[in-house]
């Protein structure tokens, strides 16, 4: 069924198709259609002190504003990550800013954190009926100087803290000028130290400790991975997401749209994302959880990330190409791999 829907959606430009797909999903959920299609089984897992209904999640970017939490949850995800959200609403980069590379099961985007602002997202999160885990991904506004980025992250942290199950610090999008500079060890330490200190205060105020996660790029050298791992561990973060999109075009050279600027996602990022995932698993203490994302287009891809050390997996582009079947397929492949281990 989804293959037919995808053919229709792919007749429109990617960003319009994105909106149409989400609105269709919301409609399907409202009449109970998505619940009938959901074939996932319970595969509970405890990660970062949280009980996940299953280890397969929707990555940030699909639902930037928390407008579709319940609809996305109805197709079987164990967790949904919304955002990236910024303190103030912003339009993002000029259109066109999303491009399909269908031959490679890939996409390029340079959206630039387009979102309705953190206050809107919090209102949506507070209304959710989804029983799974909700992660909220936070970032900085494009016009905030990089030296003041911590102020934006702290604003978002304070506002989302009461309604988030975990919070992701996004320092790895290639589409906000200078953002990836925050992955440098010194700047990253200053940022995570300030965030963790504020988390300790918020934990006391709200009588709950919300796990913190940092999301990194796939375009990291092994030395950078070691430095980032040390900073993450020193600042008592609970998890790390490996990885965001890549600026490399080596895997899609010669394809239409390959020359567009932005982050490449989908199947071509899989190998590099897996390399970074495995390197972080070797570099981080075992108690720091890894969430594997990047390049999952088949159930076997999800199972491979678990084998490499991820406790959870998530995807976005793969869902665009495969639809809800990718959730079911990933859960089956993970269960089968774990049964054989």
Secondary structure, DSSP 4 states (H G I P E B T S, - for coil): -HHHHHHHHTTS-HHHHHHHHHHHHHHHHHTTHHHHH--PPP--EEETTEEESSSEEEPTTSSTTSTTHHHHHTTT-SEEEEEEE-SS-B--SPSP-EEEEGGGTEEEE---S-BS-HHHHHHHHHH----SEEEEEE---TTS-GGGHHHHHHHHHHHHGGG-SEEEEE---TTSTTGGGGGSHHHHHHHHHHHHHHHHHHHHHHT---EEEEEE-S---HHHHHHHHHHHHHTT--EEEE---B---GGGTTSTTTTS-SEEEEGGGHHHHHHHHHHHHHHS-TTSEEEE-SS--SHHHHHHHHHTT-SEEEESHHHHHHTTHHHHHHHHHHHHHHHH-
